[in-house]
Amino acid sequence: MTLEERRAWIRLVVAVAAYGGYVVVVSGRAGGRSLAEVPYAAALLWSVGAAIVAAIVVEVVIGAASPKASLVKDVRDREIGRLGDHVGQSFVVIGAVSAMLMALAEWDGFWIANVIYLCFVLSAVLGNVTKVIVYRRSLPQW
């Protein structure tokens, strides 16, 4: 497994775990109230921050555990990275457009913030799943 494939796996798992933890915390705070009334900002920020720190720490630990792994990115790694990023970016656009429409319709900030966060997570998941699949198979020939 290449270093870049390991990174894709790490980022995929961390994104899913952080968002899952956020959903559990926020839904646990609801206690019969509407979700829009639940304090969510701190949990959202902690979730995002923890995901960033966790990904960095896990990548460093895995890198230290296998110091002989090549740090060189070849053409295939760059192409796979580009493909995964392009595929994942679709959800960033969907999230931005959705948030804009929700703001224009004067929805509650809870829903706007959560649709943006969800789309960022879906972008990371879709992009990294694409990378893993392509690493396991091969680059598509267009």
N, CA, C and O of each residue as an XYZ file, in Angstrom:
568
protein
N       0.849     -1.167      0.000
C       0.000      0.000      0.000
C       0.900      1.237      0.000
O       1.816      1.354      0.815
N       0.627      2.148     -0.918
C       1.438      3.355     -1.001
C       1.079      4.323      0.119
O       0.038      4.201      0.764
N       1.964      5.281      0.330
C       1.744      6.294      1.353
C       0.467      7.079      1.061
O      -0.305      7.365      1.976
N       0.244      7.425     -0.185
C      -0.945      8.203     -0.551
C      -2.226      7.399     -0.351
O      -3.251      7.964      0.031
N      -2.187      6.101     -0.600
C      -3.370      5.277     -0.348
C      -3.652      5.214      1.154
O      -4.807      5.282      1.574
N      -2.604      5.086      1.956
C      -2.784      5.093      3.411
C      -3.407      6.396      3.877
O      -4.288      6.403      4.736
N      -2.945      7.496      3.307
C      -3.509      8.800      3.666
C      -4.988      8.869      3.310
O      -5.790      9.409      4.072
N      -5.344      8.327      2.165
C      -6.757      8.326      1.763
C      -7.590      7.530      2.761
O      -8.676      7.962      3.147
N      -7.088      6.367      3.181
C      -7.803      5.553      4.162
C      -7.940      6.297      5.489
O      -9.012      6.306      6.095
N      -6.857      6.917      5.931
C      -6.873      7.648      7.199
C      -7.896      8.773      7.146
O      -8.712      8.919      8.056
N      -7.855      9.560      6.093
C      -8.775     10.702      5.971
C     -10.223     10.240      5.860
O     -11.128     10.898      6.373
N     -10.439      9.129      5.201
C     -11.784      8.578      5.069
C     -12.334      8.167      6.441
O     -13.448      8.539      6.811
N     -11.551      7.409      7.174
C     -11.987      6.924      8.487
C     -12.164      8.080      9.469
O     -13.134      8.109     10.226
N     -11.244      9.017      9.457
C     -11.328     10.155     10.384
C     -12.552     11.019     10.077
O     -13.239     11.464     10.998
N     -12.829     11.259      8.809
C     -13.990     12.082      8.438
C     -15.290     11.434      8.907
O     -16.158     12.102      9.469
N     -15.414     10.143      8.674
C     -16.631      9.433      9.079
C     -16.747      9.399     10.603
O     -17.830      9.626     11.144
N     -15.660      9.122     11.289
C     -15.693      9.045     12.760
C     -16.014     10.406     13.381
O     -16.820     10.489     14.308
N     -15.399     11.457     12.884
C     -15.640     12.788     13.450
C     -17.078     13.227     13.222
O     -17.715     13.764     14.129
N     -17.593     13.003     12.022
C     -18.979     13.403     11.758
C     -19.944     12.536     12.560
O     -20.938     13.037     13.087
N     -19.660     11.248     12.656
C     -20.503     10.367     13.469
C     -20.531     10.809     14.916
O     -21.590     10.815     15.544
N     -19.378     11.179     15.454
C     -19.314     11.680     16.826
C     -20.109     12.962     16.993
O     -20.799     13.147     17.996
N     -20.014     13.841     16.019
C     -20.765     15.099     16.060
C     -22.270     14.834     16.069
O     -23.004     15.428     16.859
N     -22.722     13.949     15.199
C     -24.153     13.627     15.130
C     -24.634     13.034     16.447
O     -25.717     13.381     16.919
N     -23.855     12.154     17.041
C     -24.231     11.543     18.321
C     -24.341     12.611     19.415
O     -25.288     12.607     20.201
N     -23.375     13.513     19.458
C     -23.385     14.556     20.488
C     -24.586     15.478     20.315
O     -25.304     15.751     21.276
N     -24.805     15.952     19.106
C     -25.895     16.905     18.878
C     -27.257     16.246     19.074
O     -28.142     16.828     19.702
N     -27.429     15.052     18.548
C     -28.726     14.384     18.729
C     -28.952     14.003     20.191
O     -30.094     13.963     20.648
N     -27.890     13.726     20.917
C     -28.013     13.423     22.346
C     -28.425     14.631     23.162
O     -29.070     14.497     24.201
N     -28.052     15.810     22.692
C     -28.422     17.037     23.398
C     -29.870     17.446     23.134
O     -30.417     18.276     23.859
N     -30.489     16.881     22.117
C     -31.836     17.307     21.724
C     -32.833     17.065     22.848
O     -33.576     17.976     23.213
N     -32.865     15.878     23.395
C     -33.748     15.582     24.513
C     -35.196     15.963     24.279
O     -35.845     16.511     25.171
N     -35.705     15.683     23.105
C     -37.101     15.985     22.802
C     -37.319     17.356     22.179
O     -38.408     17.644     21.683
N     -36.300     18.202     22.199
C     -36.416     19.522     21.569
C     -36.183     19.414     20.073
O     -35.712     18.392     19.574
N     -36.515     20.471     19.373
C     -36.208     20.574     17.956
C     -34.684     20.664     17.795
O     -34.013     21.291     18.616
N     -34.150     20.057     16.772
C     -32.700     20.100     16.565
C     -32.189     21.528     16.393
O     -31.059     21.829     16.777
N     -32.998     22.395     15.830
C     -32.578     23.783     15.625
C     -32.370     24.520     16.944
O     -31.706     25.557     16.970
N     -32.922     24.007     18.033
C     -32.780     24.640     19.350
C     -31.570     24.118     20.118
O     -31.226     24.660     21.169
N     -30.929     23.088     19.616
C     -29.805     22.453     20.304
C     -28.542     23.286     20.097
O     -28.269     23.718     18.976
N     -27.758     23.522     21.169
C     -26.472     24.203     20.980
C     -25.518     23.275     20.225
O     -25.186     22.190     20.701
N     -25.095     23.704     19.073
C     -24.315     22.841     18.189
C     -22.954     23.417     17.800
O     -22.063     22.670     17.397
N     -22.784     24.727     17.917
C     -21.587     25.383     17.377
C     -20.299     24.827     17.975
O     -19.362     24.520     17.239
N     -20.239     24.695     19.271
C     -19.016     24.193     19.909
C     -18.731     22.762     19.470
O     -17.585     22.417     19.180
N     -19.769     21.929     19.418
C     -19.581     20.534     18.985
C     -19.093     20.478     17.540
O     -18.235     19.662     17.202
N     -19.636     21.337     16.698
C     -19.228     21.352     15.293
C     -17.759     21.762     15.184
O     -16.976     21.112     14.491
N     -17.395     22.832     15.864
C     -16.002     23.303     15.797
C     -15.030     22.294     16.398
O     -13.949     22.074     15.852
N     -15.408     21.677     17.522
C     -14.549     20.653     18.127
C     -14.420     19.443     17.213
O     -13.346     18.849     17.114
N     -15.497     19.080     16.555
C     -15.479     17.939     15.641
C     -14.532     18.189     14.476
O     -13.723     17.329     14.127
N     -14.636     19.363     13.881
C     -13.760     19.709     12.755
C     -12.305     19.770     13.219
O     -11.419     19.205     12.577
N     -12.066     20.455     14.330
C     -10.697     20.557     14.850
C     -10.113     19.210     15.219
O      -8.954     18.925     14.915
N     -10.916     18.374     15.877
C     -10.445     17.040     16.257
C     -10.138     16.191     15.035
O      -9.176     15.423     15.037
N     -10.941     16.322     13.998
C     -10.694     15.554     12.769
C      -9.371     15.964     12.132
O      -8.606     15.111     11.682
N      -9.104     17.250     12.094
C      -7.843     17.734     11.513
C      -6.654     17.227     12.320
O      -5.691     16.701     11.762
N      -6.730     17.391     13.629
C      -5.627     16.951     14.506
C      -5.460     15.435     14.435
O      -4.335     14.942     14.352
N      -6.562     14.696     14.466
C      -6.484     13.229     14.415
C      -5.851     12.749     13.120
O      -5.023     11.838     13.136
N      -6.229     13.348     12.005
C      -5.649     12.938     10.717
C      -4.145     13.187     10.705
O      -3.376     12.347     10.238
N      -3.731     14.334     11.214
C      -2.297     14.655     11.245
C      -1.553     13.685     12.149
O      -0.510     13.154     11.769
N      -2.085     13.453     13.342
C      -1.412     12.575     14.310
C      -1.320     11.147     13.774
O      -0.267     10.515     13.865
N      -2.413     10.642     13.220
C      -2.400      9.268     12.701
C      -1.434      9.150     11.527
O      -0.722      8.152     11.409
N      -1.402     10.161     10.657
C      -0.453     10.116      9.538
C       0.988     10.130     10.022
O       1.834      9.426      9.469
N       1.277     10.921     11.047
C       2.630     10.969     11.602
C       2.990      9.638     12.252
O       4.094      9.131     12.052
N       2.077      9.070     13.022
C       2.338      7.789     13.694
C       2.551      6.684     12.669
O       3.485      5.892     12.795
N       1.700      6.627     11.665
C       1.847      5.600     10.624
C       3.152      5.817      9.870
O       3.845      4.857      9.534
N       3.488      7.071      9.606
C       4.748      7.374      8.922
C       5.956      6.963      9.748
O       6.942      6.465      9.206
N       5.884      7.169     11.052
C       6.992      6.778     11.930
C       7.091      5.264     12.053
O       8.180      4.717     12.224
N       5.951      4.594     11.965
C       5.954      3.131     12.079
C       6.543      2.470     10.836
O       7.050      1.350     10.905
N       6.476      3.155      9.716
C       7.053      2.602      8.485
C       7.962      3.649      7.838
O       7.616      4.234      6.811
N       9.140      3.880      8.455
C      10.031      4.943      7.973
C      10.640      4.662      6.601
O      11.142      5.579      5.951
N      10.603      3.423      6.160
C      11.202      3.094      4.870
C      10.226      3.281      3.707
O      10.587      3.088      2.546
N       8.991      3.658      4.031
C       8.007      3.893      2.971
C       8.447      5.098      2.151
O       8.942      6.089      2.687
N       8.261      4.993      0.873
C       8.681      6.053     -0.035
C       7.787      7.288      0.138
O       6.561      7.185      0.177
N       8.419      8.432      0.237
C       7.694      9.685      0.336
C       7.529     10.344     -1.034
O       6.938     11.417     -1.151
N       8.050      9.697     -2.051
C       8.002     10.246     -3.400
C       6.639      9.964     -4.022
O       6.128      8.845     -3.972
N       6.062     11.020     -4.612
C       4.803     10.866     -5.335
C       5.133     10.750     -6.808
O       5.814     11.607     -7.371
N       4.649      9.685     -7.432
C       4.885      9.553     -8.862
C       3.685     10.099     -9.637
O       2.748     10.637     -9.046
N       3.721      9.958    -10.948
C       2.668     10.486    -11.816
C       1.328      9.832    -11.482
O       0.297     10.505    -11.470
N       1.336      8.541    -11.215
C       0.094      7.826    -10.895
C      -0.529      8.381     -9.614
O      -1.743      8.580     -9.554
N       0.293      8.633     -8.583
C      -0.215      9.209     -7.341
C      -0.856     10.575     -7.587
O      -1.925     10.877     -7.057
N      -0.189     11.391     -8.395
C      -0.734     12.718     -8.687
C      -2.045     12.636     -9.453
O      -2.974     13.395     -9.176
N      -2.127     11.731    -10.406
C      -3.360     11.567    -11.188
C      -4.503     11.050    -10.319
O      -5.637     11.516    -10.431
N      -4.201     10.096     -9.464
C      -5.228      9.563     -8.559
C      -5.682     10.650     -7.588
O      -6.877     10.791     -7.330
N      -4.748     11.407     -7.056
C      -5.105     12.502     -6.162
C      -5.979     13.532     -6.848
O      -6.961     14.006     -6.277
N      -5.622     13.875     -8.064
C      -6.408     14.850     -8.827
C      -7.806     14.322     -9.107
O      -8.783     15.057     -8.968
N      -7.912     13.057     -9.500
C      -9.215     12.463     -9.788
C     -10.091     12.451     -8.530
O     -11.260     12.831     -8.583
N      -9.530     12.020     -7.413
C     -10.288     11.993     -6.164
C     -10.743     13.377     -5.742
O     -11.868     13.554     -5.275
N      -9.860     14.367     -5.908
C     -10.228     15.739     -5.549
C     -11.345     16.263     -6.444
O     -12.272     16.916     -5.964
N     -11.263     15.983     -7.733
C     -12.313     16.439     -8.650
C     -13.651     15.784     -8.324
O     -14.686     16.452     -8.341
N     -13.643     14.516     -8.034
C     -14.889     13.809     -7.712
C     -15.476     14.351     -6.408
O     -16.681     14.585     -6.323
N     -14.643     14.549     -5.406
C     -15.119     15.035     -4.115
C     -15.607     16.473     -4.140
O     -16.488     16.837     -3.360
N     -15.059     17.289     -5.012
C     -15.431     18.699     -5.051
C     -16.899     18.933     -5.399
O     -17.439     20.001     -5.110
N     -17.538     17.959     -6.007
C     -18.949     18.136     -6.368
C     -19.795     18.421     -5.129
O     -20.731     19.219     -5.189
N     -19.476     17.780     -4.016
C     -20.258     18.008     -2.803
C     -19.958     19.357     -2.157
O     -20.807     19.892     -1.443
N     -18.791     19.910     -2.386
C     -18.508     21.258     -1.896
C     -19.419     22.249     -2.616
O     -19.976     23.153     -1.994
N     -19.567     22.077     -3.917
C     -20.441     22.946     -4.702
C     -21.898     22.754     -4.283
O     -22.631     23.727     -4.105
N     -22.314     21.505     -4.127
C     -23.689     21.231     -3.690
C     -23.958     21.876     -2.330
O     -25.021     22.461     -2.122
N     -23.011     21.774     -1.415
C     -23.170     22.375     -0.096
C     -23.245     23.893     -0.158
O     -24.057     24.503      0.538
N     -22.410     24.502     -0.982
C     -22.419     25.960     -1.096
C     -23.735     26.458     -1.683
O     -24.327     27.410     -1.175
N     -24.185     25.819     -2.745
C     -25.445     26.223     -3.367
C     -26.616     25.985     -2.414
O     -27.507     26.826     -2.301
N     -26.614     24.853     -1.738
C     -27.687     24.556     -0.773
C     -27.708     25.581      0.355
O     -28.773     26.069      0.732
N     -26.549     25.906      0.889
C     -26.475     26.882      1.975
C     -26.931     28.257      1.506
O     -27.613     28.975      2.238
N     -26.555     28.620      0.294
C     -26.983     29.913     -0.239
C     -28.505     29.967     -0.370
O     -29.126     30.956      0.017
N     -29.099     28.915     -0.908
C     -30.550     28.873     -1.062
C     -31.252     28.852      0.298
O     -32.293     29.486      0.475
N     -30.682     28.126      1.247
C     -31.262     28.080      2.591
C     -31.186     29.448      3.261
O     -32.122     29.846      3.955
N     -30.078     30.177      3.060
C     -29.942     31.517      3.627
C     -30.939     32.477      2.981
O     -31.542     33.306      3.663
N     -31.109     32.363      1.670
C     -32.081     33.215      0.973
C     -33.503     32.940      1.445
O     -34.334     33.846      1.502
N     -33.774     31.690      1.780
C     -35.094     31.313      2.284
C     -35.215     31.575      3.789
O     -36.244     31.279      4.397
N     -34.151     32.134      4.383
C     -34.109     32.501      5.799
C     -34.323     31.318      6.742
O     -35.044     31.418      7.735
N     -33.676     30.187      6.407
C     -33.702     29.031      7.289
C     -32.858     29.340      8.519
O     -32.057     30.275      8.523
N     -33.049     28.551      9.543
C     -32.283     28.681     10.776
C     -30.802     28.375     10.510
O     -30.471     27.533      9.676
N     -29.928     29.071     11.230
C     -28.484     28.874     11.067
C     -28.023     27.450     11.325
O     -27.043     26.992     10.739
N     -28.731     26.750     12.204
C     -28.399     25.352     12.489
C     -28.402     24.526     11.212
O     -27.460     23.778     10.949
N     -29.445     24.658     10.429
C     -29.572     23.842      9.218
C     -28.549     24.242      8.169
O     -28.012     23.386      7.466
N     -28.277     25.532      8.060
C     -27.292     25.999      7.084
C     -25.907     25.478      7.448
O     -25.204     24.939      6.593
N     -25.510     25.634      8.709
C     -24.200     25.156      9.147
C     -24.078     23.644      8.978
O     -23.028     23.142      8.574
N     -25.146     22.927      9.285
C     -25.081     21.471      9.204
C     -25.071     20.950      7.773
O     -24.445     19.925      7.502
N     -25.743     21.624      6.857
C     -25.682     21.172      5.468
C     -24.276     21.425      4.897
O     -23.771     20.634      4.099
N     -23.660     22.524      5.311
C     -22.286     22.786      4.863
C     -21.343     21.719      5.414
O     -20.526     21.172      4.674
N     -21.452     21.421      6.712
C     -20.587     20.412      7.324
C     -20.814     19.043      6.682
O     -19.859     18.340      6.353
N     -22.070     18.673      6.509
C     -22.371     17.384      5.880
C     -21.768     17.297      4.486
O     -21.199     16.268      4.120
N     -21.884     18.356      3.711
C     -21.338     18.314      2.350
C     -19.813     18.280      2.345
O     -19.221     17.662      1.460
N     -19.157     18.932      3.320
C     -17.703     18.806      3.440
C     -17.320     17.357      3.742
O     -16.372     16.823      3.167
N     -18.062     16.733      4.644
C     -17.782     15.339      4.997
C     -18.030     14.433      3.785
O     -17.212     13.563      3.484
N     -19.143     14.632      3.098
C     -19.426     13.825      1.904
C     -18.375     14.030      0.830
O     -18.029     13.092      0.112
N     -17.865     15.247      0.714
C     -16.788     15.522     -0.233
C     -15.534     14.722      0.123
O     -14.908     14.116     -0.747
N     -15.175     14.725      1.404
C     -13.997     13.965      1.846
C     -14.205     12.472      1.648
O     -13.302     11.771      1.192
N     -15.389     11.986      1.989
C     -15.670     10.558      1.855
C     -15.647     10.143      0.397
O     -14.979      9.173      0.040
N     -16.364     10.858     -0.445
C     -16.421     10.504     -1.865
C     -15.055     10.607     -2.527
O     -14.670      9.726     -3.296
N     -14.326     11.668     -2.237
C     -12.988     11.826     -2.821
C     -12.031     10.735     -2.393
O     -11.289     10.202     -3.219
N     -12.036     10.394     -1.111
C     -11.114      9.374     -0.616
C     -11.536      7.967     -1.011
O     -10.679      7.114     -1.246
N     -12.832      7.706     -1.088
C     -13.293      6.402     -1.599
C     -12.857      6.242     -3.045
O     -12.415      5.166     -3.449
N     -12.980      7.303     -3.822
C     -12.534      7.260     -5.218
C     -11.049      6.931     -5.292
O     -10.637      6.090     -6.092
N     -10.249      7.583     -4.470
C      -8.802      7.337     -4.465
C      -8.501      5.877     -4.117
O      -7.689      5.231     -4.779
N      -9.159      5.362     -3.075
C      -8.910      3.981     -2.658
C      -9.298      3.007     -3.765
O      -8.560      2.065     -4.052
N     -10.446      3.231     -4.382
C     -10.891      2.338     -5.459
C      -9.904      2.363     -6.617
O      -9.550      1.317     -7.159
N      -9.465      3.546     -6.991
C      -8.535      3.650     -8.121
C      -7.184      3.040     -7.756
O      -6.549      2.415     -8.606
N      -6.731      3.205     -6.515
C      -5.480      2.556     -6.118
C      -5.611      1.047     -6.184
O      -4.663      0.360     -6.565
N      -6.768      0.525     -5.821
C      -6.986     -0.926     -5.831
C      -7.170     -1.471     -7.239
O      -6.886     -2.642     -7.492
N      -7.630     -0.655     -8.133
C      -7.855     -1.111     -9.518
C      -6.850     -0.404    -10.401
O      -5.654     -0.684    -10.330
N      -7.318      0.498    -11.224
C      -6.405      1.283    -12.067
C      -7.095      2.567    -12.472
O      -8.303      2.733    -12.300
N      -6.299      3.469    -13.013
C      -6.857      4.728    -13.492
C      -7.770      4.464    -14.684
O      -7.445      3.642    -15.541
N      -8.901      5.147    -14.746
C      -9.777      4.962    -15.909
C      -9.118      5.515    -17.184
O      -8.422      6.530    -17.158
N      -9.352      4.847    -18.242
C      -8.835      5.299    -19.540
C      -9.949      6.026    -20.276
O     -10.942      5.412    -20.667
N      -9.794      7.297    -20.462
C     -10.852      8.085    -21.088
C     -10.715      8.074    -22.573
O     -11.521      8.687    -23.273
